[in-house]
Every structure is written in C-alpha cells, then in structure tokens.
Amino acid sequence: MHEGQVALIVGVLLAAGLAASLAAGRLRMPGLVLVLGIGMLIGSDGLQLIDFEDFEVAQQVGVIALAFILFEGGLSAGFDEIRPVLKTSILLATLGTVGTAGLTALAASALFDLEPKEALLLGSTVAATDAAAVFAVLRGSTLRRRLARTLEGESGINDPIAVLLVIGCIESIQEQSFGLEDALWLAFRQLSIGFVVGLAVSAVAVIFLRRVRLPSAGLYPVASVATGALAFGAAQSLDASGFIAVYLAGLVLGTASTPAKRTIVTFHDGLAWVAQLGLFLTLGLLVFPHQLDDNAWQSIAIAIITAAVARPVAAVIVTALSHFSLRERLLLGWAGLRGATPIVFATFPVTEGLPHGHLIFNVAFFVVLLSTMLQGTTIEPLARLLGVTSDEAALPAPLVEPVLLNRLGAEVVQFPVRDTDAVVGHPVRQLGLPREALLNVIVRGDRAIPPRGSTVIESGDQLHMIVRQEVAVEFQDVMRTWRTGPLEAHKRPRPRVLSRPAVTSVRPWQDSDGNPSRPATVVGLEVVDQLRTRRDEPGALVALADGRFAVTGPLLAVGPAGELQGVARRRLARAATPAERAWWQEVVGALAR
C-alpha cells in the first residue's frame, strides 16, 4: 500500500467519522457510538475492508490520543475555573474511582467467577470516566456551572488514578510478591514525578511564550503541542504518570496569560476531536461481534451495575462532606460517563497475555456502549428533573470568534478578576490600556456590561479584550499590574520646557532611525506614548519627551501638535490611496484632541 492509498483511507475514515457525528446529532444520540460502529463494520469481523487486530498498536494509538484529549481538557478548563471545586474533583477522581472499582469487582467476581485480583482488574478498567465523553456532553448542557467544572476536573484527574489501578492489578497477578505497599509506592512515585514534570515543562513553556515573540500566530499551537508532548514523553520516560503530567501542563498553560491563547485553545479543540475520532475508529476495529455473544448478559449486567450502582454510591459517599446538595451529588454519580478510556485500558490485560484479557476487553466494550448511550442521553433530562440546571451554558463558548480576529492581526484576551487583584475597585479609565487594546465587554455573573470609563471593576468579573498582536507580549505586563499593582491612571510624562521655539522638521525615514511601527526614540528623544499605529504599512504617531509629537513611517515629521497637524492635512490632500488617506485623517483627529 503506497502513501496515496494510506492518505486516502485516513481521509475517508475521518470523513466517515465526521459524518457519523453529524448524523448522531440529528438522531439525538452520542456521535462517538456511531464512529465506534463504523470501526466494527469495516473491521475484520465485518465487511473486512481493514484487517486489523493488533492490540499493541491500538494501545499506543489510544494512549497518545488520550494524552492529547487530556491536554486539551486542562487547557480549556484553566485552574481558575476548577479551583473552587478542586477538592471535590480530587475526591471523586481518587476515592470515587477506587470505590467504583471495588464495587464493580464484587459484581464481576460473582458474575464471571473470577479470582479477586482479576475481578478488581476488571473493575479498575471500567472505573475511569472518559475526558472526551464528559467534555462533549458538558459543552452542550445547562448544568450548574460548579457541577460541570467538578466533572471536568475529575475526568482529567481520574485517568492517571485508574491506569495506576490497572497496572497495579496486572503487576499483582503476574508477581505474587507484589503487595499493597508496592502498589502504594508505585502510585506515589508515578504521581509525584509526573506532577513535578508537568509543572516544570509548563512553567518553561509559559516563560517562553511570554518572552519570545514568534514570527507567526500559527507557530503558537506548535509550541503548545510541543509542551504537551514534552510533558507526557518526559514523564513516561521517567517511568512516571504521563497522564497527570500532560493534564497539569494543559491546566497551567490554560491558566496563564500568554499571547495567542485563544488560537491555541481553538487549535487543540480540533486536535482533540481528531484524536477522539481516530481513537474510536481504531478501537472499533478491535471489537469482534461474534465474540460478544458468549458473555453478553453478564457484561450488560456489569455495565448497569457500574453506571447505576457502583459509581453513584461511591460518588455520594465521597462527597458527603462537600458543599453539594444530595441532588447535586446524585447527578455527579450519574454523570460519570465512560468512553474510549476504559477500552484503551482494557487493551493492557490483552497485551500482557493475561488469561481473561479478552473477556475484560469485551466487558469494557459493553460498559462503554451502555454508558455512552444511556447516561450520555439522560444527563440533561435527569439534571432538569433534579433541579440542578441553570439558564446559562455549563461551559460557555468564547464571546468572539477568534479565527477571524487572528487573520486581522488581533487576539482575544480574557482576564478573570480575583478577590486579591489590585484592579478590584478601580474604574476602567485607570486600567492603563494601551492604544492597541480595547476592553470589549465585562461579564459580571450572568450579565454583559458595556464598559465605560467610570465602570468600577469588581471581584469575579471577566474582562474580555481585543488586543493587537504586535503588543500582545507587552500587554502581559499590563495584566500583571492588574494582579499585583500599583494601579493608577495612565499619565503621560510632563514634557520638558524648551528654551527655544519648537521646530517642525520633515524628512524621509532612514534605517538608522529604527522600527517605524514601534519606535523607542525619535531624533534622539524618548517616545513616552504611542498614540496610533499605522495598519497599511509600518508607521506610528507618538508623543516625545520634550512635549512634541512625531509621525513615523516612510515620512518622519516632528513638531508641536498644531504645526504637525498642518503637515498631516497637506499629506491628506495629496494621499494616493484610501489606506493612506485614512491614516492621515487619523493623525489629524488624534492631534486635534
């Protein structure tokens, strides 16, 4: 098979997966179920269009796809969003996952006559919720925001816990001497090293993105992909949890204020969808329908027990001391969706050659199928029945479509205001926004407030700004001042008094004069404020330290406001293009103020 055929097959499969997702939306059923069905249909036990039964390759594809999905989950959430519910998310991801695995293991031991360790392995395999499935459902729901954030945080954290349970059970089955102390040491080592690696890689990435201006906005997603790959790969190479490292890297990157942040988030949202489609197609190829009949009823029973008994009971118990009501805790129990994650984890017993490996894989398939179809379609109705919905989206979409703005040379920046921020209590006019930045709207609770100069910033506000890309890096310093202070109204330095009348000079711009778009000095004088930036070609209108103004670009003109305005009017009369005419009109208007 040559390269063209491989590319054609990949394209056809992705297109079929996309079509299945769209069709599923019309049928009001989870799209990934149809994608899984397509994989089964074209596989070795179906139409035999693709002969694939390599569990090791599928496992590698699945693990890498999960890493990208977890990175996108952390990137989209951000620590500021999940911090209020972090304790509950951790409880559900740790004790809740262990409890679900244990209760499911009791049922598996009775239904399949498995040894205790094998039953616990099966329970651990299906205990993890799936980040992709949870994110997909939450983005279209109206759950209360803190419930959605709790589920989002849990789904990112519990994958590392579940995979450690799976690995520990396999080690215990293969090595009789592997005991509880070994399992605890394995968990501590993998999670702690993965935590440190994730923090270290993400910290370096944030510093890099803030201090280095990349030549193209399209390179920022490349840097973010490198961050995720480095975090996951470094942790795995150190025999640590790559899942916790990559999720933490995404969380830190999603929390930090960096240039092109919305571009990065949008790119990874698409990349996560590609990973989901490829993952479900690959796993569908591994499912052989003729093997499912042998234990179908027992597998369905395990699926029902896991979804309707084990997970809800564990969730209600571990959240007993939280600030959630009983209705909210019941919803948290029901909303633990299974997706591709359990099937990926179920490939581990098969690749390790365990006696009941294929049985565990087939049971995991039934659990995923039932969970996706039953829980995925009933979360929203159940939430309405329990009265735990709101009038707003659980995970709101960005207010402005970023792609168009990126093409026009701008970025969308969102600044969440915290209780301790210096900006709290100050009016908008004291924010010190540069000319190339605009505060577009303030989101306060469920209201959008058009900002005025007198509007006072409050804790909990979300400031949405549009910033030109050429000042995106410098804008980070402005936001840092909003966090730490001191904050005061933007004042232009008092000009020096000249001992002789100001002189207006006009001459061509020279290379030795520097960058005309953002000059630091003009004719030896410090630039104290950049009033306007020219768009059609390099140029600017700036204020100088001696009180005069300067127009930079193909032409350099320096002088007092009145005289420089006269120069601009004469240039406006001779302007050859609409863009040049617009520029000189802007200069005239700015100097008249």
C-alpha positions as CSV (number, residue, x, y, z in Angstrom):
1,M,0.0,0.0,0.0
2,H,1.6,3.3,-1.1
3,E,1.4,6.7,0.6
4,G,-1.5,7.9,-1.5
5,Q,-3.7,5.0,-0.5
6,V,-2.8,5.4,3.1
7,A,-3.7,9.1,2.9
8,L,-7.0,8.3,1.1
9,I,-8.0,5.7,3.7
10,V,-7.3,8.1,6.6
11,G,-9.2,10.8,4.9
12,V,-12.2,8.6,4.2
13,L,-12.3,7.3,7.8
14,L,-12.1,10.8,9.3
15,A,-14.8,12.0,6.9
16,A,-17.0,9.0,7.8
17,G,-16.4,9.7,11.5
18,L,-17.4,13.3,11.0
19,A,-20.5,12.4,9.0
20,A,-21.4,9.9,11.8
21,S,-21.1,12.6,14.4
22,L,-23.4,14.9,12.4
23,A,-25.9,12.2,11.8
24,A,-25.9,11.3,15.5
25,G,-26.7,14.9,16.4
26,R,-29.8,14.7,14.3
27,L,-30.7,11.3,15.8
28,R,-30.0,12.7,19.3
29,M,-27.6,10.1,20.2
30,P,-23.8,10.3,21.1
31,G,-21.8,10.6,17.9
32,L,-18.9,8.6,19.1
33,V,-21.2,5.5,19.3
34,L,-21.7,5.6,15.5
35,V,-18.0,6.1,15.0
36,L,-17.3,3.0,17.1
37,G,-19.9,1.2,15.0
38,I,-18.2,2.3,11.7
39,G,-14.9,0.7,13.0
40,M,-16.7,-2.5,13.8
41,L,-18.5,-2.5,10.4
42,I,-15.3,-2.1,8.3
43,G,-13.1,-4.3,10.5
44,S,-12.0,-8.0,10.3
45,D,-15.3,-9.3,11.7
46,G,-17.5,-7.0,9.5
47,L,-17.0,-6.1,5.9
48,Q,-13.3,-6.9,6.2
49,L,-12.3,-3.7,4.5
50,I,-9.5,-3.3,7.0
51,D,-7.8,-6.3,8.6
52,F,-6.7,-5.1,12.0
53,E,-6.3,-6.9,15.3
54,D,-3.0,-5.6,16.7
55,F,-3.8,-4.7,20.3
56,E,-0.3,-3.3,20.9
57,V,-0.6,-0.7,18.1
58,A,-4.2,0.1,19.2
59,Q,-2.9,0.6,22.8
60,Q,-0.2,3.0,21.6
61,V,-2.6,5.0,19.5
62,G,-5.1,5.1,22.3
63,V,-2.6,6.3,24.9
64,I,-1.3,9.1,22.7
65,A,-4.8,10.1,21.7
66,L,-5.8,10.2,25.4
67,A,-2.8,12.4,26.1
68,F,-3.9,15.0,23.6
69,I,-7.5,14.8,24.9
70,L,-6.4,15.4,28.5
71,F,-4.1,18.2,27.4
72,E,-7.0,20.0,25.7
73,G,-9.2,19.4,28.7
74,G,-6.7,21.1,31.0
75,L,-6.1,23.9,28.5
76,S,-9.8,24.6,28.1
77,A,-10.6,24.5,31.9
78,G,-7.8,26.5,33.4
79,F,-7.1,26.4,37.1
80,D,-9.1,29.5,37.9
81,E,-12.3,27.7,36.8
82,I,-11.9,24.4,38.7
83,R,-10.1,25.8,41.8
84,P,-13.4,26.3,43.7
85,V,-14.4,22.7,43.2
86,L,-10.9,21.2,43.1
87,K,-11.3,19.3,46.4
88,T,-14.4,17.6,45.3
89,S,-12.9,16.7,41.9
90,I,-9.9,15.1,43.6
91,L,-12.1,13.1,45.9
92,L,-14.2,11.8,43.0
93,A,-11.1,11.1,40.9
94,T,-9.3,9.2,43.7
95,L,-11.6,7.7,46.4
96,G,-14.5,7.7,44.0
97,T,-12.6,5.8,41.3
98,V,-11.3,3.3,43.9
99,G,-14.8,2.8,45.3
100,T,-16.3,2.3,41.9
101,A,-13.6,-0.2,41.0
102,G,-14.2,-2.1,44.3
103,L,-18.0,-2.3,44.0
104,T,-17.8,-3.3,40.4
105,A,-15.2,-6.0,41.3
106,L,-17.7,-7.6,43.7
107,A,-20.2,-7.9,41.0
108,A,-17.6,-9.2,38.4
109,S,-16.4,-11.8,40.9
110,A,-19.9,-13.3,41.2
111,L,-21.0,-13.0,37.6
112,F,-17.8,-14.3,35.9
113,D,-16.4,-16.5,38.7
114,L,-13.1,-14.5,38.6
115,E,-10.3,-14.5,41.1
116,P,-10.4,-11.4,43.4
117,K,-7.4,-9.8,41.7
118,E,-8.8,-10.4,38.2
119,A,-12.2,-9.0,39.3
120,L,-10.5,-5.9,40.7
121,L,-8.6,-5.5,37.4
122,L,-11.9,-5.6,35.5
123,G,-13.4,-3.1,38.0
124,S,-10.4,-0.8,37.7
125,T,-10.6,-1.0,33.9
126,V,-14.2,0.4,33.7
127,A,-14.0,2.7,36.8
128,A,-12.5,5.7,34.9
129,T,-14.7,8.3,33.4
130,D,-13.7,9.5,29.9
131,A,-12.5,13.0,29.5
132,A,-13.6,13.3,25.8
133,A,-17.1,12.0,26.5
134,V,-17.5,14.3,29.6
135,F,-16.3,17.4,27.7
136,A,-18.5,16.6,24.7
137,V,-21.7,16.3,26.9
138,L,-20.9,19.3,29.2
139,R,-20.4,21.7,26.3
140,G,-23.9,21.2,25.2
141,S,-25.6,21.1,28.6
142,T,-27.0,23.7,31.1
143,L,-25.8,22.0,34.3
144,R,-24.9,24.3,37.1
145,R,-21.5,25.7,36.4
146,R,-19.9,24.2,39.5
147,L,-21.2,20.8,38.7
148,A,-19.8,21.0,35.2
149,R,-16.4,22.2,36.5
150,T,-16.4,19.4,39.1
151,L,-17.0,16.7,36.4
152,E,-14.5,18.4,34.1
153,G,-11.8,18.4,36.8
154,E,-12.5,14.8,37.8
155,S,-12.4,13.4,34.3
156,G,-8.9,14.9,33.8
157,I,-7.5,13.7,37.2
158,N,-9.0,10.2,37.4
159,D,-7.4,8.7,34.3
160,P,-4.0,8.7,36.0
161,I,-5.6,7.0,39.0
162,A,-7.4,4.4,37.0
163,V,-4.4,3.5,34.9
164,L,-2.4,3.0,38.1
165,L,-5.0,0.7,39.4
166,V,-4.9,-1.3,36.2
167,I,-1.1,-1.5,36.2
168,G,-1.1,-2.4,39.9
169,C,-3.6,-5.2,39.4
170,I,-1.6,-6.6,36.4
171,E,1.6,-6.5,38.5
172,S,-0.1,-8.3,41.4
173,I,-1.4,-11.0,39.1
174,Q,1.9,-11.6,37.4
175,E,4.0,-11.2,40.5
176,Q,2.7,-12.9,43.7
177,S,5.1,-10.9,45.8
178,F,3.6,-7.6,44.7
179,G,1.6,-6.3,47.7
180,L,-0.2,-3.3,49.0
181,E,3.0,-1.5,50.0
182,D,4.3,-1.9,46.4
183,A,1.1,-0.6,45.0
184,L,1.2,2.5,47.2
185,W,4.8,3.2,46.3
186,L,4.0,2.7,42.6
187,A,1.2,5.3,42.9
188,F,3.3,7.8,44.9
189,R,6.3,7.5,42.6
190,Q,4.3,7.8,39.4
191,L,2.0,10.7,40.5
192,S,4.7,12.7,42.3
193,I,7.2,12.6,39.4
194,G,4.5,13.2,36.9
195,F,3.3,16.2,38.9
196,V,6.8,17.7,39.0
197,V,7.5,17.1,35.3
198,G,4.1,18.6,34.3
199,L,4.8,21.7,36.4
200,A,8.4,22.1,35.2
201,V,7.6,21.7,31.5
202,S,4.6,24.0,31.6
203,A,6.5,26.7,33.6
204,V,9.2,26.8,31.0
205,A,6.6,26.9,28.2
206,V,4.8,29.9,29.9
207,I,8.1,31.8,30.2
208,F,9.0,31.0,26.6
209,L,5.6,32.2,25.3
210,R,5.7,35.4,27.3
211,R,9.2,36.4,26.4
212,V,9.7,35.2,22.9
213,R,7.7,36.7,20.1
214,L,7.1,34.1,17.4
215,P,7.1,35.4,13.8
216,S,3.7,33.9,13.0
217,A,0.5,33.3,15.1
218,G,0.4,29.8,13.6
219,L,3.5,28.9,15.5
220,Y,1.9,29.2,18.9
221,P,-0.1,26.0,18.5
222,V,3.1,24.3,17.5
223,A,4.7,25.5,20.8
224,S,1.7,24.2,22.7
225,V,1.8,20.8,21.0
226,A,5.5,20.6,21.9
227,T,4.6,21.4,25.5
228,G,2.1,18.6,25.8
229,A,4.4,16.1,24.0
230,L,7.4,17.0,26.2
231,A,5.4,16.7,29.4
232,F,3.9,13.4,28.5
233,G,7.0,11.9,26.9
234,A,9.4,13.1,29.7
235,A,7.1,11.6,32.4
236,Q,6.7,8.3,30.6
237,S,10.4,8.1,30.0
238,L,11.0,8.5,33.8
239,D,8.5,5.7,34.5
240,A,6.0,8.2,35.8
241,S,2.4,9.1,35.0
242,G,2.4,10.8,31.7
243,F,-1.4,11.4,32.0
244,I,-1.0,13.6,35.2
245,A,1.9,15.4,33.6
246,V,0.2,16.3,30.4
247,Y,-3.1,17.3,32.1
248,L,-1.2,19.5,34.5
249,A,0.7,21.1,31.7
250,G,-2.5,21.9,29.9
251,L,-4.0,23.3,33.1
252,V,-1.1,25.6,33.7
253,L,-0.9,26.8,30.1
254,G,-4.7,27.4,30.1
255,T,-4.5,29.4,33.3
256,A,-1.5,31.6,32.4
257,S,-1.9,34.7,30.3
258,T,0.0,34.1,27.2
259,P,-0.1,35.5,23.6
260,A,-2.4,33.8,21.1
261,K,-4.1,31.9,23.9
262,R,-7.4,31.7,22.1
263,T,-5.7,30.5,18.9
264,I,-4.0,27.7,20.9
265,V,-7.3,26.6,22.6
266,T,-9.2,26.6,19.3
267,F,-6.4,24.5,17.6
268,H,-6.4,21.9,20.4
269,D,-10.1,21.7,20.4
270,G,-9.9,20.5,16.8
271,L,-7.0,18.3,17.5
272,A,-8.9,16.6,20.4
273,W,-11.8,15.9,18.1
274,V,-9.4,14.2,15.6
275,A,-7.9,12.2,18.4
276,Q,-11.4,11.1,19.5
277,L,-12.5,10.1,16.0
278,G,-9.3,8.2,15.4
279,L,-9.4,6.5,18.8
280,F,-13.0,5.3,18.4
281,L,-12.4,4.1,14.9
282,T,-9.3,2.1,16.0
283,L,-11.0,0.6,19.0
284,G,-14.0,-0.3,16.8
285,L,-11.7,-2.3,14.5
286,L,-10.6,-4.4,17.5
287,V,-14.1,-5.4,18.5
288,F,-15.2,-8.8,17.1
289,P,-19.1,-9.0,17.3
290,H,-19.1,-12.8,17.2
291,Q,-17.1,-12.9,20.4
292,L,-19.6,-10.8,22.3
293,D,-22.4,-13.3,22.5
294,D,-20.7,-15.7,25.0
295,N,-21.0,-13.3,28.0
296,A,-23.4,-10.7,26.7
297,W,-25.9,-10.8,29.6
298,Q,-23.2,-10.8,32.3
299,S,-21.4,-7.9,30.5
300,I,-24.7,-5.9,30.3
301,A,-25.2,-6.6,34.0
302,I,-21.7,-5.2,34.8
303,A,-22.4,-2.1,32.7
304,I,-25.7,-1.4,34.6
305,I,-24.1,-2.1,38.0
306,T,-21.2,0.2,37.2
307,A,-23.4,3.1,35.9
308,A,-26.4,2.8,38.2
309,V,-24.9,1.4,41.5
310,A,-21.2,1.5,41.9
311,R,-20.4,4.9,40.6
312,P,-23.5,6.7,42.2
313,V,-22.9,5.0,45.6
314,A,-19.2,5.9,45.5
315,A,-19.8,9.5,44.4
316,V,-22.5,10.1,47.1
317,I,-20.3,8.7,49.9
318,V,-17.0,10.5,49.0
319,T,-18.8,13.9,48.5
320,A,-20.8,13.6,51.8
321,L,-18.8,16.4,53.5
322,S,-18.8,18.7,50.4
323,H,-21.0,21.8,49.9
324,F,-23.1,20.0,47.3
325,S,-26.7,19.1,48.0
326,L,-27.9,15.5,47.8
327,R,-29.5,16.2,44.4
328,E,-26.2,17.6,43.1
329,R,-24.3,14.6,44.5
330,L,-26.7,12.2,42.8
331,L,-26.2,14.0,39.5
332,L,-22.4,13.7,40.0
333,G,-22.8,10.0,40.4
334,W,-24.9,9.5,37.3
335,A,-22.8,11.8,35.1
336,G,-19.6,9.7,35.3
337,L,-19.5,8.9,31.6
338,R,-17.4,6.1,30.2
339,G,-15.9,6.4,26.7
340,A,-12.8,5.3,24.9
341,T,-10.7,5.4,28.1
342,P,-11.9,2.0,29.6
343,I,-11.5,0.3,26.2
344,V,-7.9,1.6,26.0
345,F,-7.2,0.4,29.5
346,A,-8.8,-2.9,28.6
347,T,-6.1,-3.5,26.0
348,F,-3.5,-3.7,28.8
349,P,-4.5,-7.2,30.1
350,V,-4.6,-8.4,26.4
351,T,-1.1,-7.2,25.6
352,E,0.2,-8.6,28.9
353,G,-1.2,-12.0,27.9
354,L,-3.4,-12.5,31.0
355,P,-5.8,-15.5,30.8
356,H,-9.0,-13.4,30.9
357,G,-7.6,-10.4,28.9
358,H,-10.1,-10.7,26.0
359,L,-13.0,-11.2,28.4
360,I,-12.1,-7.9,30.2
361,F,-11.8,-6.2,26.8
362,N,-15.3,-7.3,25.7
363,V,-16.9,-6.4,29.0
364,A,-15.3,-2.9,28.8
365,F,-16.9,-2.6,25.3
366,F,-20.4,-3.3,26.7
367,V,-19.8,-0.8,29.6
368,V,-18.7,1.9,27.2
369,L,-21.6,1.3,24.8
370,L,-24.3,1.3,27.5
371,S,-22.7,4.3,29.4
372,T,-22.5,6.4,26.3
373,M,-26.0,5.6,25.0
374,L,-27.8,5.6,28.3
375,Q,-26.0,8.1,30.5
376,G,-25.0,10.4,27.7
377,T,-28.6,10.9,26.6
378,T,-30.1,11.2,30.0
379,I,-27.8,13.5,31.9
380,E,-29.6,16.7,30.9
381,P,-33.2,15.4,31.5
382,L,-32.1,14.0,34.9
383,A,-30.5,17.3,35.8
384,R,-33.7,19.1,34.9
385,L,-35.7,16.6,37.0
386,L,-33.4,17.1,40.0
387,G,-33.5,20.9,39.5
388,V,-29.7,21.3,39.2
389,T,-29.7,23.2,35.8
390,S,-29.2,26.9,35.2
391,D,-30.2,29.3,32.4
392,E,-26.6,29.6,31.1
393,A,-24.4,27.1,29.3
394,A,-22.3,24.9,31.6
395,L,-19.1,25.6,29.7
396,P,-19.7,28.9,27.8
397,A,-18.3,29.4,24.3
398,P,-16.0,32.4,23.7
399,L,-17.8,35.7,23.1
400,V,-15.9,36.4,19.9
401,E,-14.9,34.0,17.2
402,P,-11.1,34.1,17.4
403,V,-10.2,32.8,13.9
404,L,-11.4,36.0,12.0
405,L,-9.7,38.3,14.5
406,N,-6.4,36.3,14.2
407,R,-6.5,36.8,10.5
408,L,-6.9,40.5,11.1
409,G,-3.9,40.7,13.4
410,A,-5.7,40.7,16.8
411,E,-6.1,38.4,19.8
412,V,-9.0,37.8,22.2
413,V,-7.8,38.1,25.8
414,Q,-9.9,37.1,28.8
415,F,-8.9,38.3,32.3
416,P,-10.7,36.8,35.3
417,V,-10.7,39.2,38.2
418,R,-9.8,37.6,41.6
419,D,-10.5,38.8,45.1
420,T,-6.9,39.8,45.8
421,D,-6.3,41.6,42.5
422,A,-5.2,45.2,42.6
423,V,-7.6,46.1,39.9
424,V,-10.7,45.5,42.1
425,G,-12.4,48.7,43.0
426,H,-10.8,50.8,40.2
427,P,-12.7,52.4,37.3
428,V,-12.0,51.3,33.8
429,R,-10.2,54.6,33.0
430,Q,-7.4,53.6,35.4
431,L,-6.6,50.3,33.8
432,G,-3.8,51.8,31.7
433,L,-4.9,50.1,28.5
434,P,-2.5,50.7,25.5
435,R,-4.0,52.2,22.4
436,E,-3.8,48.9,20.6
437,A,-6.1,47.2,23.2
438,L,-9.8,47.6,23.7
439,L,-11.9,46.4,26.7
440,N,-14.8,45.0,24.7
441,V,-17.2,43.8,27.5
442,I,-17.3,43.0,31.2
443,V,-19.1,39.8,32.1
444,R,-20.4,40.0,35.6
445,G,-22.4,37.0,36.7
446,D,-24.9,36.4,34.0
447,R,-24.8,40.0,32.7
448,A,-22.7,41.6,30.0
449,I,-21.8,45.1,30.9
450,P,-20.6,47.6,28.2
451,P,-17.6,49.2,29.8
452,R,-17.4,53.0,30.4
453,G,-14.6,55.0,31.9
454,S,-16.4,55.2,35.2
455,T,-17.4,51.5,35.4
456,V,-15.8,50.0,38.5
457,I,-14.1,46.6,38.3
458,E,-15.4,44.0,40.8
459,S,-14.2,40.7,42.0
460,G,-15.5,37.9,39.9
461,D,-15.7,40.0,36.7
462,Q,-14.5,38.6,33.4
463,L,-12.8,41.3,31.3
464,H,-12.9,40.5,27.6
465,M,-10.4,42.5,25.5
466,I,-9.3,42.7,21.9
467,V,-5.5,43.2,21.6
468,R,-3.4,43.8,18.5
469,Q,-0.8,41.0,18.1
470,E,2.1,43.4,17.9
471,V,1.5,44.5,21.6
472,A,0.3,41.1,22.9
473,V,3.6,40.5,24.7
474,E,3.8,43.9,26.3
475,F,0.1,43.6,27.3
476,Q,1.2,40.8,29.7
477,D,2.9,43.5,31.8
478,V,-0.3,45.4,32.0
479,M,-2.3,42.4,33.2
480,R,0.5,41.6,35.7
481,T,0.0,45.2,37.1
482,W,-3.7,44.4,37.4
483,R,-2.9,41.5,39.6
484,T,-0.2,43.0,41.8
485,G,-0.4,46.8,41.5
486,P,0.2,49.6,41.9
487,L,-2.6,50.7,39.7
488,E,-3.2,54.3,38.8
489,A,-4.4,56.3,35.9
490,H,-2.2,56.3,32.8
491,K,-0.4,59.6,32.8
492,R,1.9,61.0,30.1
493,P,5.2,62.3,31.5
494,R,5.3,66.1,31.9
495,P,7.2,67.5,28.9
496,R,10.4,69.4,29.3
497,V,10.1,73.2,28.8
498,L,12.0,74.2,25.7
499,S,14.4,77.1,25.8
500,R,13.6,78.0,22.2
501,P,10.6,77.7,19.9
502,A,9.7,74.2,18.8
503,V,10.8,73.4,15.2
504,T,8.9,71.2,12.8
505,S,11.1,69.0,10.7
506,V,10.1,66.7,7.8
507,R,12.4,64.2,6.1
508,P,12.4,60.6,4.8
509,W,12.6,57.8,7.4
510,Q,16.1,56.1,7.5
511,D,17.1,52.6,8.5
512,S,19.2,54.0,11.3
513,D,16.0,55.5,12.8
514,G,14.9,52.1,13.9
515,N,11.5,50.4,13.8
516,P,8.9,52.9,12.5
517,S,6.0,50.8,13.9
518,R,7.2,51.0,17.5
519,P,10.0,53.5,17.8
520,A,11.7,53.8,21.2
521,T,13.4,57.1,20.3
522,V,12.9,59.7,17.6
523,V,15.7,62.2,16.7
524,G,17.3,61.3,20.0
525,L,14.2,61.9,22.1
526,E,12.4,59.2,24.2
527,V,9.0,58.1,23.0
528,V,6.7,58.5,26.0
529,D,3.5,57.3,24.4
530,Q,2.4,55.7,21.2
531,L,-0.9,57.3,20.2
532,R,-1.7,55.5,16.9
533,T,-0.2,52.6,14.9
534,R,-0.5,52.6,11.1
535,R,-2.0,49.5,9.6
536,D,-1.3,49.5,5.8
537,E,2.4,49.9,6.3
538,P,5.0,50.4,9.1
539,G,4.3,53.8,10.9
540,A,3.0,55.4,14.0
541,L,2.0,58.7,15.8
542,V,4.0,59.1,19.0
543,A,4.4,61.7,21.8
544,L,8.0,62.7,22.6
545,A,9.6,63.5,26.0
546,D,10.0,67.2,25.1
547,G,6.3,67.7,24.5
548,R,6.3,67.5,20.7
549,F,4.8,64.7,18.5
550,A,6.2,62.7,15.7
551,V,4.8,60.8,12.7
552,T,7.0,57.9,11.7
553,G,6.9,55.7,8.6
554,P,8.0,56.4,5.0
555,L,8.0,60.0,6.2
556,L,9.3,61.4,9.5
557,A,7.7,64.6,10.7
558,V,8.5,66.1,14.2
559,G,6.9,69.1,15.7
560,P,4.2,70.7,18.0
561,A,0.7,69.4,17.7
562,G,-0.7,72.4,15.7
563,E,2.2,72.5,13.2
564,L,2.3,68.7,12.8
565,Q,-1.5,68.7,12.2
566,G,-0.9,71.2,9.3
567,V,1.7,68.7,7.8
568,A,-0.8,65.9,8.1
569,R,-3.5,68.0,6.4
570,R,-1.3,68.7,3.4
571,R,-0.4,65.0,3.2
572,L,-4.0,64.1,3.4
573,A,-4.8,66.3,0.4
574,R,-2.1,64.5,-1.7
575,A,-2.9,61.0,-0.5
576,A,-2.8,58.4,-3.3
577,T,-4.6,55.5,-1.8
578,P,-7.7,55.1,0.5
579,A,-5.4,53.5,3.2
580,E,-3.0,56.5,3.1
581,R,-5.9,58.9,3.3
582,A,-7.4,57.0,6.3
583,W,-4.0,57.2,8.1
584,W,-3.6,60.9,7.7
585,Q,-7.2,61.5,8.8
586,E,-6.5,59.5,11.9
587,V,-3.4,61.6,12.6
588,V,-5.3,64.9,12.2
589,G,-8.0,63.7,14.5
590,A,-5.6,62.4,17.2
591,L,-3.6,65.7,17.2
592,A,-6.8,67.8,17.4
593,R,-7.6,66.3,20.9
